[in-house]
């Protein structure tokens, strides 16, 4: 669905080639134009920032990505009772 350009303003924005390529691929996969995709991403981005102060937005943009959660540790299997006892018995 192509939106009417009535009540729209034309803006020229320079994008890195890799971002433009990703927009093209994503737009194709979604069945929409790059222009529609860019407008959607901008709307979503503005919505995400709604209600935040400039300092909060700046802090969230500069915050490092959270570290991945450590892999769960497997409990060690207990050695058989005879082996545990042998470890504490004096050598002959």
C-alpha positions, 0 to 999 in steps of 0.5 A: 500500500503506497501512501499519498504524498499529500501532506508530506515533506521531501527530505534528502538523507544520506545513508551508508551503502550497507544500510541502504542495502539492508533496507532494500532487502527488508522492504522486498521481504516485507513487500513494501517500498524502501520509502514506506519502510523508512517512514515506518522505522522513523515512526517506531523510533519516535514512538520509542523516544516518546516521554523520554528526556534528551538525557535519557535518550542519550544515555540509552543510546550510549549504554553498552549492550548487556552482556550475554547471560552465562551458560548454566552450569551442569552439576558435577556428578558425585564420584561413587562412594568407594572412590570418595572413601579411597581418596581419604584413606591412607596409602599402604 
